[in-house]
Amino acid sequence: MANQVHCLYCGAKFDEDLPACPDCAAPSHFQQKGFRFGGRRRFLLWFAAFAIATLLVAVWLPR
Ligand SMILES: [Zn+2]
């Protein structure tokens, strides 16, 4: 059974597999597999690495 998702525009509940909201016809943003979690986690990882690198450079840079 597919998951139920809430429409980002009108809040209606509909099937995750649907390409668009049946209530307001807005395109569904739950179609791409792994987009919600994988993409954000990878972004956070890169952001953390960038923050640490910036911190190290700030500490080690001659004043
Ligand atoms: Zn909708």
N, CA, C, O and the ligand as a Tripos MOL2 file, in Angstrom:
@<TRIPOS>MOLECULE
protein
  253   251    64     0     0
PROTEIN
NO_CHARGES

@<TRIPOS>ATOM
      1 N           0.8480   -1.2050    0.0000 N.3       1 MET1
      2 CA          0.0000    0.0000    0.0000 C.3       1 MET1
      3 C           0.8810    1.2510    0.0000 C.2       1 MET1
      4 O           1.8590    1.3260    0.7430 O.2       1 MET1
      5 N           0.5390    2.2030   -0.8130 N.am      2 ALA2
      6 CA          1.3390    3.4270   -0.9360 C.3       2 ALA2
      7 C           1.0660    4.3620    0.2320 C.2       2 ALA2
      8 O           0.0030    4.3160    0.8520 O.2       2 ALA2
      9 N           2.0260    5.1950    0.5130 N.am      3 ASN3
     10 CA          1.8750    6.1570    1.5990 C.3       3 ASN3
     11 C           0.9600    7.2980    1.1950 C.2       3 ASN3
     12 O           0.8170    7.6210    0.0150 O.2       3 ASN3
     13 N           0.3470    7.8980    2.2000 N.am      4 GLN4
     14 CA         -0.4700    9.0780    1.9670 C.3       4 GLN4
     15 C           0.3670   10.3120    2.2680 C.2       4 GLN4
     16 O           1.0830   10.3600    3.2670 O.2       4 GLN4
     17 N           0.2700   11.3050    1.3990 N.am      5 VAL5
     18 CA          1.0310   12.5340    1.6130 C.3       5 VAL5
     19 C           0.0700   13.7190    1.6290 C.2       5 VAL5
     20 O          -1.0440   13.6450    1.1090 O.2       5 VAL5
     21 N           0.5220   14.7970    2.2290 N.am      6 HIS6
     22 CA         -0.2750   16.0160    2.2580 C.3       6 HIS6
     23 C           0.1720   16.9450    1.1330 C.2       6 HIS6
     24 O           1.3670   17.1660    0.9370 O.2       6 HIS6
     25 N          -0.7820   17.4760    0.4100 N.am      7 CYS7
     26 CA         -0.4740   18.4180   -0.6590 C.3       7 CYS7
     27 C           0.1800   19.6610   -0.0630 C.2       7 CYS7
     28 O          -0.2820   20.1810    0.9520 O.2       7 CYS7
     29 N           1.2540   20.1370   -0.6910 N.am      8 LEU8
     30 CA          1.9670   21.2990   -0.1710 C.3       8 LEU8
     31 C           1.1760   22.5840   -0.3790 C.2       8 LEU8
     32 O           1.4570   23.6020    0.2540 O.2       8 LEU8
     33 N           0.1900   22.5340   -1.2650 N.am      9 TYR9
     34 CA         -0.5130   23.7600   -1.6380 C.3       9 TYR9
     35 C          -1.8750   23.8840   -0.9800 C.2       9 TYR9
     36 O          -2.2450   24.9610   -0.5120 O.2       9 TYR9
     37 N          -2.6390   22.7620   -0.9390 N.am     10 CYS10
     38 CA         -3.9940   22.8540   -0.3810 C.3      10 CYS10
     39 C          -4.1500   21.9830    0.8600 C.2      10 CYS10
     40 O          -5.1610   22.0760    1.5570 O.2      10 CYS10
     41 N          -3.1500   21.1290    1.1450 N.am     11 GLY11
     42 CA         -3.2030   20.3260    2.3590 C.3      11 GLY11
     43 C          -4.0170   19.0620    2.2360 C.2      11 GLY11
     44 O          -4.1700   18.3320    3.2150 O.2      11 GLY11
     45 N          -4.5390   18.7860    1.0640 N.am     12 ALA12
     46 CA         -5.3410   17.5840    0.8650 C.3      12 ALA12
     47 C          -4.4600   16.3430    0.9550 C.2      12 ALA12
     48 O          -3.2850   16.3710    0.5900 O.2      12 ALA12
     49 N          -5.0460   15.2600    1.4450 N.am     13 LYS13
     50 CA         -4.3150   14.0040    1.5440 C.3      13 LYS13
     51 C          -4.5090   13.2150    0.2660 C.2      13 LYS13
     52 O          -5.6360   13.0690   -0.2080 O.2      13 LYS13
     53 N          -3.4190   12.7020   -0.3030 N.am     14 PHE14
     54 CA         -3.5490   11.8680   -1.4920 C.3      14 PHE14
     55 C          -2.4180   10.8710   -1.5720 C.2      14 PHE14
     56 O          -1.4500   10.9370   -0.8150 O.2      14 PHE14
     57 N          -2.5570    9.9500   -2.5000 N.am     15 ASP15
     58 CA         -1.6090    8.8590   -2.6430 C.3      15 ASP15
     59 C          -0.2330    9.3570   -3.0700 C.2      15 ASP15
     60 O          -0.1220   10.2400   -3.9210 O.2      15 ASP15
     61 N           0.8050    8.7920   -2.4830 N.am     16 GLU16
     62 CA          2.1760    9.2060   -2.7950 C.3      16 GLU16
     63 C           2.5230    8.9490   -4.2560 C.2      16 GLU16
     64 O           3.3440    9.6590   -4.8370 O.2      16 GLU16
     65 N           1.8960    7.9340   -4.8500 N.am     17 ASP17
     66 CA          2.2240    7.5590   -6.2270 C.3      17 ASP17
     67 C           1.6090    8.4840   -7.2640 C.2      17 ASP17
     68 O           2.0190    8.4610   -8.4240 O.2      17 ASP17
     69 N           0.6400    9.2940   -6.8760 N.am     18 LEU18
     70 CA         -0.0080   10.1780   -7.8490 C.3      18 LEU18
     71 C           0.9500   11.2670   -8.3050 C.2      18 LEU18
     72 O           1.6980   11.8100   -7.4920 O.2      18 LEU18
     73 N           0.9390   11.5930   -9.5900 N.am     19 PRO19
     74 CA          1.8470   12.6300  -10.1080 C.3      19 PRO19
     75 C           1.4020   14.0360   -9.7230 C.2      19 PRO19
     76 O           2.2110   14.9640   -9.7370 O.2      19 PRO19
     77 N           0.1220   14.2060   -9.3790 N.am     20 ALA20
     78 CA         -0.3620   15.5320   -9.0290 C.3      20 ALA20
     79 C          -1.4860   15.4150   -8.0000 C.2      20 ALA20
     80 O          -2.1150   14.3670   -7.8590 O.2      20 ALA20
     81 N          -1.7200   16.5080   -7.2910 N.am     21 CYS21
     82 CA         -2.7890   16.5370   -6.2950 C.3      21 CYS21
     83 C          -4.1440   16.4520   -6.9960 C.2      21 CYS21
     84 O          -4.4040   17.2350   -7.9100 O.2      21 CYS21
     85 N          -5.0120   15.5260   -6.5960 N.am     22 PRO22
     86 CA         -6.3270   15.4070   -7.2300 C.3      22 PRO22
     87 C          -7.2650   16.5400   -6.8400 C.2      22 PRO22
     88 O          -8.2950   16.7400   -7.4830 O.2      22 PRO22
     89 N          -6.9220   17.2710   -5.8090 N.am     23 ASP23
     90 CA         -7.7940   18.3290   -5.3160 C.3      23 ASP23
     91 C          -7.5360   19.6580   -6.0230 C.2      23 ASP23
     92 O          -8.4760   20.3160   -6.4700 O.2      23 ASP23
     93 N          -6.2520   20.0600   -6.1270 N.am     24 CYS24
     94 CA         -5.9370   21.3610   -6.7160 C.3      24 CYS24
     95 C          -5.0420   21.2290   -7.9490 C.2      24 CYS24
     96 O          -4.6560   22.2340   -8.5460 O.2      24 CYS24
     97 N          -4.7070   19.9790   -8.3360 N.am     25 ALA25
     98 CA         -3.9360   19.7060   -9.5590 C.3      25 ALA25
     99 C          -2.5060   20.2050   -9.4850 C.2      25 ALA25
    100 O          -1.8330   20.2870  -10.5120 O.2      25 ALA25
    101 N          -2.0210   20.5410   -8.2900 N.am     26 ALA26
    102 CA         -0.6230   20.9420   -8.1540 C.3      26 ALA26
    103 C           0.2670   19.7210   -8.3260 C.2      26 ALA26
    104 O          -0.0910   18.6380   -7.8640 O.2      26 ALA26
    105 N           1.4210   19.8640   -8.9780 N.am     27 PRO27
    106 CA          2.3260   18.7270   -9.1660 C.3      27 PRO27
    107 C           2.8430   18.2210   -7.8270 C.2      27 PRO27
    108 O           3.2030   18.9990   -6.9440 O.2      27 PRO27
    109 N           2.8710   16.8930   -7.7000 N.am     28 SER28
    110 CA          3.3390   16.2900   -6.4640 C.3      28 SER28
    111 C           4.8530   16.4000   -6.3520 C.2      28 SER28
    112 O           5.5690   16.2620   -7.3440 O.2      28 SER28
    113 N           5.3320   16.6460   -5.1480 N.am     29 HIS29
    114 CA          6.7730   16.7420   -4.9210 C.3      29 HIS29
    115 C           7.3050   15.5070   -4.2100 C.2      29 HIS29
    116 O           8.3940   15.5160   -3.6360 O.2      29 HIS29
    117 N           6.5040   14.4380   -4.2650 N.am     30 PHE30
    118 CA          6.9040   13.2300   -3.5480 C.3      30 PHE30
    119 C           7.2150   12.1010   -4.5120 C.2      30 PHE30
    120 O           7.2560   10.9360   -4.1180 O.2      30 PHE30
    121 N           7.4360   12.4440   -5.7790 N.am     31 GLN31
    122 CA          7.6440   11.4200   -6.7900 C.3      31 GLN31
    123 C           9.0800   10.9100   -6.8150 C.2      31 GLN31
    124 O           9.3050    9.7030   -6.9070 O.2      31 GLN31
    125 N          10.0520   11.8160   -6.7340 N.am     32 GLN32
    126 CA         11.4530   11.4220   -6.8410 C.3      32 GLN32
    127 C          11.8500   10.5850   -5.6400 C.2      32 GLN32
    128 O          11.7790   11.0320   -4.4950 O.2      32 GLN32
    129 N          12.2660    9.3680   -5.9240 N.am     33 LYS33
    130 CA         12.6620    8.4610   -4.8400 C.3      33 LYS33
    131 C          14.0100    8.9040   -4.2700 C.2      33 LYS33
    132 O          14.9630    9.1450   -5.0100 O.2      33 LYS33
    133 N          14.0690    9.0050   -2.9480 N.am     34 GLY34
    134 CA         15.3120    9.3670   -2.2940 C.3      34 GLY34
    135 C          15.5960   10.8540   -2.3090 C.2      34 GLY34
    136 O          16.6270   11.2930   -1.8000 O.2      34 GLY34
    137 N          14.6970   11.6350   -2.8850 N.am     35 PHE35
    138 CA         14.9600   13.0690   -2.9650 C.3      35 PHE35
    139 C          14.8180   13.7250   -1.5900 C.2      35 PHE35
    140 O          15.6210   14.5810   -1.2190 O.2      35 PHE35
    141 N          13.8150   13.3270   -0.8570 N.am     36 ARG36
    142 CA         13.5120   13.9930    0.4070 C.3      36 ARG36
    143 C          14.6170   13.7810    1.4520 C.2      36 ARG36
    144 O          15.0020   14.7140    2.1570 O.2      36 ARG36
    145 N          15.1150   12.5560    1.5400 N.am     37 PHE37
    146 CA         16.0510   12.2640    2.6250 C.3      37 PHE37
    147 C          17.4950   12.2100    2.1150 C.2      37 PHE37
    148 O          18.3760   12.8500    2.6900 O.2      37 PHE37
    149 N          17.7420   11.4510    1.0390 N.am     38 GLY38
    150 CA         19.1010   11.2910    0.5280 C.3      38 GLY38
    151 C          19.7130   12.6100    0.1280 C.2      38 GLY38
    152 O          20.8590   12.8930    0.4770 O.2      38 GLY38
    153 N          18.9700   13.4210   -0.5970 N.am     39 GLY39
    154 CA         19.5050   14.6950   -1.0640 C.3      39 GLY39
    155 C          19.8360   15.6210    0.0880 C.2      39 GLY39
    156 O          20.8870   16.2620    0.0950 O.2      39 GLY39
    157 N          18.9470   15.6930    1.0540 N.am     40 ARG40
    158 CA         19.1690   16.6080    2.1670 C.3      40 ARG40
    159 C          20.3430   16.1300    3.0260 C.2      40 ARG40
    160 O          21.1410   16.9340    3.5060 O.2      40 ARG40
    161 N          20.4360   14.8040    3.2130 N.am     41 ARG41
    162 CA         21.5180   14.2880    4.0550 C.3      41 ARG41
    163 C          22.8740   14.5670    3.3960 C.2      41 ARG41
    164 O          23.8310   14.9500    4.0690 O.2      41 ARG41
    165 N          22.9450   14.3690    2.0720 N.am     42 ARG42
    166 CA         24.1910   14.6350    1.3690 C.3      42 ARG42
    167 C          24.5380   16.1160    1.4450 C.2      42 ARG42
    168 O          25.7040   16.4780    1.6060 O.2      42 ARG42
    169 N          23.5340   16.9630    1.3320 N.am     43 PHE43
    170 CA         23.7570   18.4080    1.4070 C.3      43 PHE43
    171 C          24.2850   18.7860    2.7820 C.2      43 PHE43
    172 O          25.2190   19.5800    2.8950 O.2      43 PHE43
    173 N          23.6880   18.2150    3.8350 N.am     44 LEU44
    174 CA         24.1350   18.5140    5.1920 C.3      44 LEU44
    175 C          25.5640   18.0550    5.4080 C.2      44 LEU44
    176 O          26.3460   18.7150    6.0930 O.2      44 LEU44
    177 N          25.9010   16.8990    4.8080 N.am     45 LEU45
    178 CA         27.2680   16.3690    4.9400 C.3      45 LEU45
    179 C          28.2630   17.3350    4.3120 C.2      45 LEU45
    180 O          29.2950   17.6450    4.9060 O.2      45 LEU45
    181 N          27.9530   17.8100    3.1120 N.am     46 TRP46
    182 CA         28.8320   18.7550    2.4320 C.3      46 TRP46
    183 C          28.9040   20.0700    3.1980 C.2      46 TRP46
    184 O          29.9630   20.6890    3.2900 O.2      46 TRP46
    185 N          27.7730   20.4860    3.7450 N.am     47 PHE47
    186 CA         27.7360   21.7340    4.5020 C.3      47 PHE47
    187 C          28.5970   21.6240    5.7530 C.2      47 PHE47
    188 O          29.3150   22.5610    6.1040 O.2      47 PHE47
    189 N          28.5220   20.4750    6.4270 N.am     48 ALA48
    190 CA         29.3160   20.2480    7.6370 C.3      48 ALA48
    191 C          30.8060   20.2410    7.2890 C.2      48 ALA48
    192 O          31.6110   20.8430    8.0000 O.2      48 ALA48
    193 N          31.1780   19.5610    6.1960 N.am     49 ALA49
    194 CA         32.5770   19.5110    5.7770 C.3      49 ALA49
    195 C          33.0770   20.9150    5.4490 C.2      49 ALA49
    196 O          34.1980   21.2780    5.8020 O.2      49 ALA49
    197 N          32.2480   21.6960    4.7770 N.am     50 PHE50
    198 CA         32.6230   23.0660    4.4160 C.3      50 PHE50
    199 C          32.7970   23.9220    5.6690 C.2      50 PHE50
    200 O          33.7340   24.7160    5.7540 O.2      50 PHE50
    201 N          31.9010   23.7620    6.6380 N.am     51 ALA51
    202 CA         31.9710   24.5380    7.8780 C.3      51 ALA51
    203 C          33.2320   24.1940    8.6490 C.2      51 ALA51
    204 O          33.9050   25.0840    9.1710 O.2      51 ALA51
    205 N          33.5610   22.8980    8.7260 N.am     52 ILE52
    206 CA         34.7600   22.4620    9.4450 C.3      52 ILE52
    207 C          36.0130   22.9920    8.7520 C.2      52 ILE52
    208 O          36.9380   23.4610    9.4150 O.2      52 ILE52
    209 N          36.0460   22.9200    7.4110 N.am     53 ALA53
    210 CA         37.1940   23.4100    6.6510 C.3      53 ALA53
    211 C          37.3670   24.9120    6.8750 C.2      53 ALA53
    212 O          38.4860   25.3900    7.0580 O.2      53 ALA53
    213 N          36.2790   25.6400    6.8600 N.am     54 THR54
    214 CA         36.3340   27.0860    7.0850 C.3      54 THR54
    215 C          36.8620   27.3880    8.4830 C.2      54 THR54
    216 O          37.6570   28.3080    8.6730 O.2      54 THR54
    217 N          36.4130   26.6080    9.4500 N.am     55 LEU55
    218 CA         36.8380   26.7930   10.8370 C.3      55 LEU55
    219 C          38.3370   26.5400   10.9690 C.2      55 LEU55
    220 O          39.0470   27.3150   11.6110 O.2      55 LEU55
    221 N          38.8260   25.4340   10.3500 N.am     56 LEU56
    222 CA         40.2470   25.0910   10.4190 C.3      56 LEU56
    223 C          41.0860   26.1860    9.7770 C.2      56 LEU56
    224 O          42.1170   26.5800   10.3220 O.2      56 LEU56
    225 N          40.6540   26.6740    8.6300 N.am     57 VAL57
    226 CA         41.3950   27.7320    7.9390 C.3      57 VAL57
    227 C          41.4280   28.9820    8.8140 C.2      57 VAL57
    228 O          42.4580   29.6520    8.9000 O.2      57 VAL57
    229 N          40.3190   29.2960    9.4570 N.am     58 ALA58
    230 CA         40.2470   30.4970   10.3000 C.3      58 ALA58
    231 C          41.1850   30.3570   11.4920 C.2      58 ALA58
    232 O          41.7840   31.3420   11.9250 O.2      58 ALA58
    233 N          41.3220   29.1360   12.0330 N.am     59 VAL59
    234 CA         42.1680   28.9170   13.2020 C.3      59 VAL59
    235 C          43.6480   28.9190   12.8250 C.2      59 VAL59
    236 O          44.4880   29.4630   13.5410 O.2      59 VAL59
    237 N          43.9500   28.2860   11.6660 N.am     60 TRP60
    238 CA         45.3440   28.0970   11.2840 C.3      60 TRP60
    239 C          45.9220   29.2750   10.4960 C.2      60 TRP60
    240 O          47.1390   29.3820   10.3440 O.2      60 TRP60
    241 N          45.0780   30.1310   10.0100 N.am     61 LEU61
    242 CA         45.5630   31.2330    9.1940 C.3      61 LEU61
    243 C          46.4220   32.1950   10.0340 C.2      61 LEU61
    244 O          46.0080   32.6040   11.1190 O.2      61 LEU61
    245 N          47.6080   32.5530    9.5380 N.am     62 PRO62
    246 CA         48.4380   33.5250   10.2790 C.3      62 PRO62
    247 C          47.7690   34.8930   10.3610 C.2      62 PRO62
    248 O          47.2140   35.3990    9.3860 O.2      62 PRO62
    249 N          47.8380   35.4620   11.5360 N.am     63 ARG63
    250 CA         47.1750   36.7400   11.7070 C.3      63 ARG63
    251 C          48.1330   37.8990   11.4730 C.2      63 ARG63
    252 O          47.7360   39.0590   11.5760 O.2      63 ARG63
    253 ZN         -3.5610   20.2030   -3.5290 Zn       64 ZN64
@<TRIPOS>BOND
     1     1     2 1
     2     2     3 1
     3     3     4 2
     4     3     5 am
     5     5     6 1
     6     6     7 1
     7     7     8 2
     8     7     9 am
     9     9    10 1
    10    10    11 1
    11    11    12 2
    12    11    13 am
    13    13    14 1
    14    14    15 1
    15    15    16 2
    16    15    17 am
    17    17    18 1
    18    18    19 1
    19    19    20 2
    20    19    21 am
    21    21    22 1
    22    22    23 1
    23    23    24 2
    24    23    25 am
    25    25    26 1
    26    26    27 1
    27    27    28 2
    28    27    29 am
    29    29    30 1
    30    30    31 1
    31    31    32 2
    32    31    33 am
    33    33    34 1
    34    34    35 1
    35    35    36 2
    36    35    37 am
    37    37    38 1
    38    38    39 1
    39    39    40 2
    40    39    41 am
    41    41    42 1
    42    42    43 1
    43    43    44 2
    44    43    45 am
    45    45    46 1
    46    46    47 1
    47    47    48 2
    48    47    49 am
    49    49    50 1
    50    50    51 1
    51    51    52 2
    52    51    53 am
    53    53    54 1
    54    54    55 1
    55    55    56 2
    56    55    57 am
    57    57    58 1
    58    58    59 1
    59    59    60 2
    60    59    61 am
    61    61    62 1
    62    62    63 1
    63    63    64 2
    64    63    65 am
    65    65    66 1
    66    66    67 1
    67    67    68 2
    68    67    69 am
    69    69    70 1
    70    70    71 1
    71    71    72 2
    72    71    73 am
    73    73    74 1
    74    74    75 1
    75    75    76 2
    76    75    77 am
    77    77    78 1
    78    78    79 1
    79    79    80 2
    80    79    81 am
    81    81    82 1
    82    82    83 1
    83    83    84 2
    84    83    85 am
    85    85    86 1
    86    86    87 1
    87    87    88 2
    88    87    89 am
    89    89    90 1
    90    90    91 1
    91    91    92 2
    92    91    93 am
    93    93    94 1
    94    94    95 1
    95    95    96 2
    96    95    97 am
    97    97    98 1
    98    98    99 1
    99    99   100 2
   100    99   101 am
   101   101   102 1
   102   102   103 1
   103   103   104 2
   104   103   105 am
   105   105   106 1
   106   106   107 1
   107   107   108 2
   108   107   109 am
   109   109   110 1
   110   110   111 1
   111   111   112 2
   112   111   113 am
   113   113   114 1
   114   114   115 1
   115   115   116 2
   116   115   117 am
   117   117   118 1
   118   118   119 1
   119   119   120 2
   120   119   121 am
   121   121   122 1
   122   122   123 1
   123   123   124 2
   124   123   125 am
   125   125   126 1
   126   126   127 1
   127   127   128 2
   128   127   129 am
   129   129   130 1
   130   130   131 1
   131   131   132 2
   132   131   133 am
   133   133   134 1
   134   134   135 1
   135   135   136 2
   136   135   137 am
   137   137   138 1
   138   138   139 1
   139   139   140 2
   140   139   141 am
   141   141   142 1
   142   142   143 1
   143   143   144 2
   144   143   145 am
   145   145   146 1
   146   146   147 1
   147   147   148 2
   148   147   149 am
   149   149   150 1
   150   150   151 1
   151   151   152 2
   152   151   153 am
   153   153   154 1
   154   154   155 1
   155   155   156 2
   156   155   157 am
   157   157   158 1
   158   158   159 1
   159   159   160 2
   160   159   161 am
   161   161   162 1
   162   162   163 1
   163   163   164 2
   164   163   165 am
   165   165   166 1
   166   166   167 1
   167   167   168 2
   168   167   169 am
   169   169   170 1
   170   170   171 1
   171   171   172 2
   172   171   173 am
   173   173   174 1
   174   174   175 1
   175   175   176 2
   176   175   177 am
   177   177   178 1
   178   178   179 1
   179   179   180 2
   180   179   181 am
   181   181   182 1
   182   182   183 1
   183   183   184 2
   184   183   185 am
   185   185   186 1
   186   186   187 1
   187   187   188 2
   188   187   189 am
   189   189   190 1
   190   190   191 1
   191   191   192 2
   192   191   193 am
   193   193   194 1
   194   194   195 1
   195   195   196 2
   196   195   197 am
   197   197   198 1
   198   198   199 1
   199   199   200 2
   200   199   201 am
   201   201   202 1
   202   202   203 1
   203   203   204 2
   204   203   205 am
   205   205   206 1
   206   206   207 1
   207   207   208 2
   208   207   209 am
   209   209   210 1
   210   210   211 1
   211   211   212 2
   212   211   213 am
   213   213   214 1
   214   214   215 1
   215   215   216 2
   216   215   217 am
   217   217   218 1
   218   218   219 1
   219   219   220 2
   220   219   221 am
   221   221   222 1
   222   222   223 1
   223   223   224 2
   224   223   225 am
   225   225   226 1
   226   226   227 1
   227   227   228 2
   228   227   229 am
   229   229   230 1
   230   230   231 1
   231   231   232 2
   232   231   233 am
   233   233   234 1
   234   234   235 1
   235   235   236 2
   236   235   237 am
   237   237   238 1
   238   238   239 1
   239   239   240 2
   240   239   241 am
   241   241   242 1
   242   242   243 1
   243   243   244 2
   244   243   245 am
   245   245   246 1
   246   246   247 1
   247   247   248 2
   248   247   249 am
   249   249   250 1
   250   250   251 1
   251   251   252 2
@<TRIPOS>SUBSTRUCTURE
     1 MET1         2 RESIDUE 1 A MET
     2 ALA2         6 RESIDUE 1 A ALA
     3 ASN3        10 RESIDUE 1 A ASN
     4 GLN4        14 RESIDUE 1 A GLN
     5 VAL5        18 RESIDUE 1 A VAL
     6 HIS6        22 RESIDUE 1 A HIS
     7 CYS7        26 RESIDUE 1 A CYS
     8 LEU8        30 RESIDUE 1 A LEU
     9 TYR9        34 RESIDUE 1 A TYR
    10 CYS10       38 RESIDUE 1 A CYS
    11 GLY11       42 RESIDUE 1 A GLY
    12 ALA12       46 RESIDUE 1 A ALA
    13 LYS13       50 RESIDUE 1 A LYS
    14 PHE14       54 RESIDUE 1 A PHE
    15 ASP15       58 RESIDUE 1 A ASP
    16 GLU16       62 RESIDUE 1 A GLU
    17 ASP17       66 RESIDUE 1 A ASP
    18 LEU18       70 RESIDUE 1 A LEU
    19 PRO19       74 RESIDUE 1 A PRO
    20 ALA20       78 RESIDUE 1 A ALA
    21 CYS21       82 RESIDUE 1 A CYS
    22 PRO22       86 RESIDUE 1 A PRO
    23 ASP23       90 RESIDUE 1 A ASP
    24 CYS24       94 RESIDUE 1 A CYS
    25 ALA25       98 RESIDUE 1 A ALA
    26 ALA26      102 RESIDUE 1 A ALA
    27 PRO27      106 RESIDUE 1 A PRO
    28 SER28      110 RESIDUE 1 A SER
    29 HIS29      114 RESIDUE 1 A HIS
    30 PHE30      118 RESIDUE 1 A PHE
    31 GLN31      122 RESIDUE 1 A GLN
    32 GLN32      126 RESIDUE 1 A GLN
    33 LYS33      130 RESIDUE 1 A LYS
    34 GLY34      134 RESIDUE 1 A GLY
    35 PHE35      138 RESIDUE 1 A PHE
    36 ARG36      142 RESIDUE 1 A ARG
    37 PHE37      146 RESIDUE 1 A PHE
    38 GLY38      150 RESIDUE 1 A GLY
    39 GLY39      154 RESIDUE 1 A GLY
    40 ARG40      158 RESIDUE 1 A ARG
    41 ARG41      162 RESIDUE 1 A ARG
    42 ARG42      166 RESIDUE 1 A ARG
    43 PHE43      170 RESIDUE 1 A PHE
    44 LEU44      174 RESIDUE 1 A LEU
    45 LEU45      178 RESIDUE 1 A LEU
    46 TRP46      182 RESIDUE 1 A TRP
    47 PHE47      186 RESIDUE 1 A PHE
    48 ALA48      190 RESIDUE 1 A ALA
    49 ALA49      194 RESIDUE 1 A ALA
    50 PHE50      198 RESIDUE 1 A PHE
    51 ALA51      202 RESIDUE 1 A ALA
    52 ILE52      206 RESIDUE 1 A ILE
    53 ALA53      210 RESIDUE 1 A ALA
    54 THR54      214 RESIDUE 1 A THR
    55 LEU55      218 RESIDUE 1 A LEU
    56 LEU56      222 RESIDUE 1 A LEU
    57 VAL57      226 RESIDUE 1 A VAL
    58 ALA58      230 RESIDUE 1 A ALA
    59 VAL59      234 RESIDUE 1 A VAL
    60 TRP60      238 RESIDUE 1 A TRP
    61 LEU61      242 RESIDUE 1 A LEU
    62 PRO62      246 RESIDUE 1 A PRO
    63 ARG63      250 RESIDUE 1 A ARG
    64 ZN64       253 GROUP 0 **** ****
